[in-house]
Amino acid sequence: MTYKNIVFDLDDTLYDHLLPFKNSIIQCFPELDISEIELIYKRFRYWSDVAFPKYTNKQISIEDLRIFRCKQIISEFGTFDISDDLALSFQKTYEKELSSITLFPELKEILEYCSATRIPIGIITNGPVKHQLKKLSQLDVLKYFDKEKIIISQATGFQKPQIEIFDLASKNFNFLPNQTLYIGDNFENDIEGSLNAGWKPIWFNHRKRKLPIDTKIHEVQTAKDLKELIYQLL
């Protein structure tokens, strides 16, 4: 089947999200075992997802969320305690590192190809609106996307992997699920979420994680292979 639309995840799909996180950990918490950085990063994202609904529902502030997720990873991987101020200092360092993010070169080629061939594209990303838009601006990708085809979870009341956020995107973007490819790095949020909503996912598994369940999906481990697969499917 030829697909007509593509929707992308943002973090660790369009760019290397681990690198700014790793640099921030090294600067702020040199005591942590950097050989475990991928697991630390995965847990950091997990705790972000756990706390985010409380932030969306105005039960906690964005500062509370950031303190919580930082303290959780230190509790899991460190042998020391940190103050709220140190957790927020880590956040400042992390944001500074995020100001230097760049697109994966192959993802830029894919976006250029979609623009040149007029293939409709969109984005679904979890996170605060201001924070995610800042990343999109830094990556210089807003020129590729209609603003109506960018969904950021805070603005919706839903978050991936909830089916509702994919259904909302399908409606707002005017994309039929069975004609739409969804590209993401996180199996639970991106792949299971889009699959349950009737979309056609491609797992950009560049962290080379083990497939959690036995299911037939497209999986690629390099940006080059992702580009080639997309060209085949369109």
C-alpha positions as CSV (number, residue, x, y, z in Angstrom):
1,M,0.0,0.0,0.0
2,T,1.1,3.5,-0.7
3,Y,0.8,5.9,2.2
4,K,-0.2,9.5,1.7
5,N,0.8,11.3,5.0
6,I,3.6,11.2,7.6
7,V,3.4,12.3,11.2
8,F,6.6,12.6,13.3
9,D,7.5,12.4,16.9
10,L,9.9,15.1,18.0
11,D,12.2,14.1,20.9
12,D,14.9,11.5,19.9
13,T,13.2,11.1,16.5
14,L,14.0,14.3,14.7
15,Y,17.2,14.9,16.7
16,D,19.5,13.2,19.2
17,H,17.7,13.9,22.5
18,L,20.2,11.8,24.6
19,L,23.2,14.0,23.8
20,P,22.0,17.2,25.6
21,F,20.8,15.1,28.5
22,K,24.1,13.3,28.7
23,N,26.1,16.5,28.6
24,S,23.9,18.0,31.4
25,I,24.3,14.9,33.6
26,I,28.1,15.0,33.2
27,Q,28.2,18.7,34.2
28,C,25.8,18.6,37.1
29,F,26.1,15.0,38.5
30,P,29.6,13.7,37.7
31,E,29.2,11.1,40.4
32,L,26.7,9.2,38.3
33,D,27.9,6.2,36.3
34,I,27.8,7.5,32.7
35,S,28.0,3.9,31.4
36,E,24.3,3.7,32.4
37,I,23.3,6.9,30.6
38,E,20.8,5.3,28.2
39,L,18.9,3.7,31.1
40,I,19.1,6.9,33.1
41,Y,17.7,8.8,30.1
42,K,15.0,6.3,29.6
43,R,13.9,6.6,33.2
44,F,14.1,10.4,33.0
45,R,11.6,10.3,30.2
46,Y,9.4,7.8,32.0
47,W,9.2,10.0,35.1
48,S,8.4,13.0,32.9
49,D,5.4,11.0,31.4
50,V,4.3,10.0,34.9
51,A,4.2,13.6,36.2
52,F,3.0,15.3,33.1
53,P,-0.8,14.7,33.6
54,K,-0.6,16.3,37.0
55,Y,1.0,19.3,35.4
56,T,-1.6,19.4,32.6
57,N,-4.4,19.2,35.2
58,K,-2.7,22.1,37.2
59,Q,-2.1,19.9,40.2
60,I,1.7,20.7,40.1
61,S,3.8,23.4,38.5
62,I,6.3,22.9,35.7
63,E,9.0,23.5,38.3
64,D,7.5,20.7,40.5
65,L,7.6,18.3,37.5
66,R,11.2,19.1,36.7
67,I,12.3,18.7,40.4
68,F,10.4,15.4,40.6
69,R,11.9,13.8,37.5
70,C,15.4,14.8,38.4
71,K,15.1,13.6,42.0
72,Q,13.7,10.3,40.8
73,I,16.7,9.5,38.6
74,I,19.1,10.5,41.3
75,S,17.2,8.3,43.8
76,E,17.4,5.4,41.3
77,F,21.0,5.8,40.1
78,G,22.8,7.9,42.6
79,T,24.1,7.4,46.2
80,F,23.4,10.9,47.2
81,D,20.5,13.3,47.7
82,I,19.9,16.6,45.9
83,S,18.1,19.8,46.8
84,D,15.2,21.3,44.8
85,D,17.6,24.1,43.8
86,L,20.1,21.6,42.4
87,A,17.4,19.9,40.5
88,L,16.4,23.2,38.9
89,S,20.0,24.0,38.2
90,F,20.2,20.8,36.2
91,Q,17.1,21.9,34.3
92,K,18.8,25.2,33.4
93,T,21.9,23.3,32.2
94,Y,19.7,21.0,30.2
95,E,17.9,23.8,28.5
96,K,21.2,25.4,27.6
97,E,22.3,22.2,26.0
98,L,19.0,21.9,24.1
99,S,19.7,25.3,22.5
100,S,22.4,23.5,20.5
101,I,20.3,20.6,19.1
102,T,20.4,19.9,15.4
103,L,18.3,17.7,13.0
104,F,19.6,14.3,12.1
105,P,20.8,14.9,8.5
106,E,18.7,12.1,7.1
107,L,15.6,13.5,8.8
108,K,16.3,16.9,7.2
109,E,16.4,15.1,3.8
110,I,13.1,13.4,4.5
111,L,11.5,16.7,5.4
112,E,12.9,18.4,2.3
113,Y,11.6,15.5,0.2
114,C,8.1,15.8,1.7
115,S,8.1,19.5,1.1
116,A,9.3,19.2,-2.5
117,T,6.8,16.4,-3.3
118,R,3.9,18.0,-1.3
119,I,3.5,15.1,1.0
120,P,1.4,16.2,3.9
121,I,3.2,16.0,7.2
122,G,2.5,16.7,10.9
123,I,4.0,16.4,14.4
124,I,2.6,14.9,17.7
125,T,4.8,15.5,20.7
126,N,4.4,15.2,24.4
127,G,5.4,18.1,26.6
128,P,4.8,21.7,27.5
129,V,3.8,23.9,24.5
130,K,6.5,26.6,25.0
131,H,9.3,24.1,25.6
132,Q,8.5,22.0,22.6
133,L,8.0,24.9,20.2
134,K,11.4,26.2,21.3
135,K,13.0,22.9,20.2
136,L,11.2,23.0,16.9
137,S,12.4,26.6,16.4
138,Q,16.0,25.6,17.3
139,L,15.8,22.7,14.8
140,D,14.5,25.2,12.1
141,V,11.7,22.8,11.1
142,L,8.7,25.0,11.6
143,K,9.0,26.0,7.9
144,Y,8.1,22.5,6.9
145,F,4.9,22.2,8.9
146,D,1.6,24.0,8.8
147,K,1.0,25.3,12.3
148,E,-2.4,23.5,12.3
149,K,-0.5,20.2,11.9
150,I,1.6,20.5,15.1
151,I,0.0,18.9,18.2
152,I,1.7,19.4,21.5
153,S,0.2,17.3,24.3
154,Q,-0.2,20.1,26.9
155,A,-2.6,22.0,24.6
156,T,-4.9,18.9,24.2
157,G,-5.4,17.4,27.6
158,F,-4.1,14.1,26.3
159,Q,-0.7,12.6,25.8
160,K,0.8,9.7,23.9
161,P,0.1,6.8,24.0
162,Q,-3.5,7.7,24.6
163,I,-5.6,7.0,21.5
164,E,-7.4,10.3,21.9
165,I,-4.4,12.4,20.9
166,F,-3.9,10.3,17.7
167,D,-7.7,10.6,16.9
168,L,-7.5,14.4,17.5
169,A,-4.5,14.6,15.1
170,S,-6.3,12.5,12.5
171,K,-9.3,14.8,12.7
172,N,-7.4,18.1,12.8
173,F,-4.9,17.1,10.1
174,N,-7.5,15.5,7.9
175,F,-5.4,12.3,7.7
176,L,-7.0,8.9,7.4
177,P,-5.3,6.6,9.9
178,N,-4.7,3.7,7.5
179,Q,-3.0,6.1,5.1
180,T,-0.7,7.7,7.6
181,L,2.8,6.7,8.7
182,Y,3.8,7.5,12.2
183,I,7.5,7.7,13.0
184,G,8.8,7.6,16.6
185,D,11.5,6.3,18.8
186,N,9.5,5.3,21.9
187,F,7.8,2.0,21.6
188,E,5.1,2.5,24.2
189,N,4.2,6.1,23.5
190,D,4.8,6.2,19.7
191,I,4.5,2.7,18.3
192,E,1.8,1.1,20.5
193,G,-0.1,4.4,20.7
194,S,-0.3,4.9,17.0
195,L,-0.9,1.2,16.3
196,N,-3.8,1.1,18.7
197,A,-5.3,4.2,16.9
198,G,-5.1,2.4,13.5
199,W,-2.1,4.3,12.2
200,K,0.9,2.6,10.5
201,P,4.0,3.0,12.7
202,I,7.6,2.9,11.9
203,W,9.8,2.3,15.0
204,F,12.9,4.4,14.6
205,N,14.8,2.2,17.1
206,H,18.2,3.8,16.8
207,R,18.8,3.0,20.5
208,K,18.6,-0.7,19.5
209,R,16.2,-1.7,22.2
210,K,14.6,-5.1,22.3
211,L,11.1,-5.4,20.8
212,P,8.8,-5.5,23.9
213,I,6.1,-7.6,22.3
214,D,5.7,-9.9,19.3
215,T,4.1,-7.8,16.6
216,K,4.7,-7.1,13.0
217,I,5.8,-3.5,12.6
218,H,8.3,-1.7,10.5
219,E,11.5,-1.3,12.5
220,V,14.7,0.5,11.5
221,Q,17.8,1.2,13.5
222,T,19.5,3.9,11.5
223,A,18.4,7.2,10.0
224,K,19.6,6.0,6.6
225,D,17.4,3.0,6.7
226,L,14.5,5.1,7.9
227,K,14.9,7.4,4.9
228,E,15.1,4.4,2.5
229,L,12.0,2.8,4.0
230,I,9.9,5.9,3.8
231,Y,10.8,6.4,0.2
232,Q,9.7,2.8,-0.5
233,L,6.4,3.2,1.3
234,L,5.3,6.6,-0.2
